[in-house]
Amino acid sequence: MPIIFMALVLVLFLAILLLITYFGAVIIFKLLKIMVDGASFSSLPHSVKRPLREARDYAEKIKRTARQYPSGPMRDRLDRTVKPVDEWLSSLNKLEQALTKLYSQRNPARELRRAQYEVAQLRRQMSRAARSYVRQNHDLNRNYLQLNHILQTIVQTAHNNED
């Protein structure tokens, strides 16, 4: 039984170590990608990307609607109305570039320290979980041994009483 207990502890320890290694590698690869590629539109947070995408879609719908009208005075008036939308899109592109530049000004050294801290924190959590698991299984193993000893005593007593 102690061999099974040790095998279970070893499997648990290896599984937790594998998870920590995986998440550490993911964090490191993301940091390397940021350092090599810099920020792009895709590195903007979702709270920024979604309104930018919606604004572009809205501007495209306005332009498409204006283009549906046949040539004539109404179309000329719609074209003049759409002109501020083009200026608005230009301002939106400038805003996106400024936000991209802002988000690209990351501090790789600070992010690397943060990643190392998170990996160390995960290792501490793994260690605490493993110690807790070992302690619980040690108590179970001790209880099993005590119950086994009591059972053997009962069997021996019953055997002695038969004689």
JODAPE-V385165 format. One record per pair of residues at least 4 apart in sequence whose ideal C-beta (glycine too) atoms are under 8 Angstrom apart, sorted by the first residue. I is the first residue (numbers start at 1). GAP is how many residues later the second one is. If there is no record, write none. Layout:
BEGIN
i:I gap:GAP
i:I gap:GAP
END
This chain:
BEGIN
i:1 gap:4
i:1 gap:140
i:1 gap:143
i:1 gap:144
i:2 gap:4
i:2 gap:139
i:3 gap:4
i:4 gap:4
i:5 gap:4
i:5 gap:132
i:5 gap:133
i:5 gap:136
i:6 gap:4
i:7 gap:4
i:8 gap:4
i:8 gap:129
i:9 gap:4
i:9 gap:121
i:9 gap:124
i:9 gap:125
i:9 gap:128
i:10 gap:4
i:11 gap:4
i:12 gap:4
i:12 gap:118
i:12 gap:121
i:13 gap:4
i:13 gap:113
i:13 gap:117
i:14 gap:4
i:15 gap:4
i:16 gap:4
i:16 gap:110
i:16 gap:113
i:16 gap:114
i:17 gap:4
i:17 gap:109
i:18 gap:4
i:19 gap:4
i:19 gap:103
i:19 gap:107
i:20 gap:4
i:20 gap:99
i:20 gap:102
i:20 gap:103
i:20 gap:106
i:21 gap:4
i:22 gap:4
i:23 gap:4
i:23 gap:96
i:23 gap:99
i:24 gap:4
i:24 gap:91
i:24 gap:95
i:24 gap:98
i:25 gap:4
i:26 gap:4
i:27 gap:4
i:27 gap:88
i:27 gap:91
i:27 gap:92
i:28 gap:4
i:28 gap:87
i:29 gap:4
i:30 gap:4
i:31 gap:4
i:31 gap:77
i:31 gap:80
i:31 gap:81
i:31 gap:84
i:32 gap:4
i:33 gap:4
i:34 gap:4
i:34 gap:5
i:34 gap:9
i:34 gap:72
i:34 gap:74
i:34 gap:77
i:35 gap:73
i:38 gap:66
i:39 gap:4
i:39 gap:5
i:39 gap:61
i:39 gap:62
i:39 gap:64
i:39 gap:65
i:39 gap:67
i:40 gap:60
i:41 gap:8
i:41 gap:55
i:41 gap:59
i:42 gap:7
i:43 gap:57
i:43 gap:60
i:43 gap:61
i:44 gap:4
i:44 gap:5
i:44 gap:8
i:44 gap:52
i:44 gap:55
i:44 gap:56
i:44 gap:59
i:45 gap:4
i:45 gap:58
i:46 gap:4
i:47 gap:4
i:48 gap:4
i:48 gap:51
i:49 gap:4
i:50 gap:4
i:51 gap:4
i:52 gap:4
i:52 gap:40
i:52 gap:43
i:52 gap:44
i:53 gap:4
i:54 gap:4
i:55 gap:4
i:55 gap:37
i:56 gap:4
i:56 gap:33
i:56 gap:36
i:57 gap:4
i:58 gap:4
i:59 gap:4
i:59 gap:26
i:59 gap:29
i:59 gap:30
i:59 gap:33
i:60 gap:4
i:61 gap:4
i:62 gap:4
i:62 gap:20
i:62 gap:23
i:63 gap:4
i:63 gap:19
i:63 gap:22
i:64 gap:4
i:66 gap:9
i:66 gap:12
i:66 gap:13
i:66 gap:15
i:66 gap:16
i:69 gap:5
i:69 gap:6
i:69 gap:9
i:70 gap:5
i:71 gap:4
i:72 gap:4
i:73 gap:4
i:74 gap:4
i:75 gap:4
i:76 gap:4
i:77 gap:4
i:78 gap:4
i:79 gap:4
i:81 gap:4
i:82 gap:4
i:83 gap:4
i:84 gap:4
i:85 gap:4
i:86 gap:4
i:87 gap:4
i:88 gap:4
i:89 gap:4
i:90 gap:4
i:91 gap:4
i:92 gap:4
i:93 gap:4
i:94 gap:4
i:95 gap:4
i:96 gap:4
i:97 gap:4
i:98 gap:4
i:99 gap:4
i:100 gap:4
i:101 gap:4
i:106 gap:4
i:106 gap:5
i:107 gap:4
i:108 gap:4
i:109 gap:4
i:110 gap:4
i:111 gap:4
i:112 gap:4
i:113 gap:4
i:114 gap:4
i:115 gap:4
i:116 gap:4
i:117 gap:4
i:118 gap:4
i:119 gap:4
i:120 gap:4
i:121 gap:4
i:122 gap:4
i:123 gap:4
i:124 gap:4
i:125 gap:4
i:126 gap:4
i:127 gap:4
i:128 gap:4
i:129 gap:4
i:130 gap:4
i:131 gap:4
i:132 gap:4
i:133 gap:4
i:134 gap:4
i:135 gap:4
i:136 gap:4
i:137 gap:4
i:138 gap:4
i:139 gap:4
i:140 gap:4
i:141 gap:4
i:142 gap:4
i:143 gap:4
i:144 gap:4
i:145 gap:4
i:146 gap:4
i:147 gap:4
i:148 gap:4
i:149 gap:4
i:150 gap:4
i:151 gap:4
i:152 gap:4
i:153 gap:4
i:154 gap:4
i:155 gap:4
i:156 gap:4
i:157 gap:4
i:158 gap:4
i:159 gap:4
END
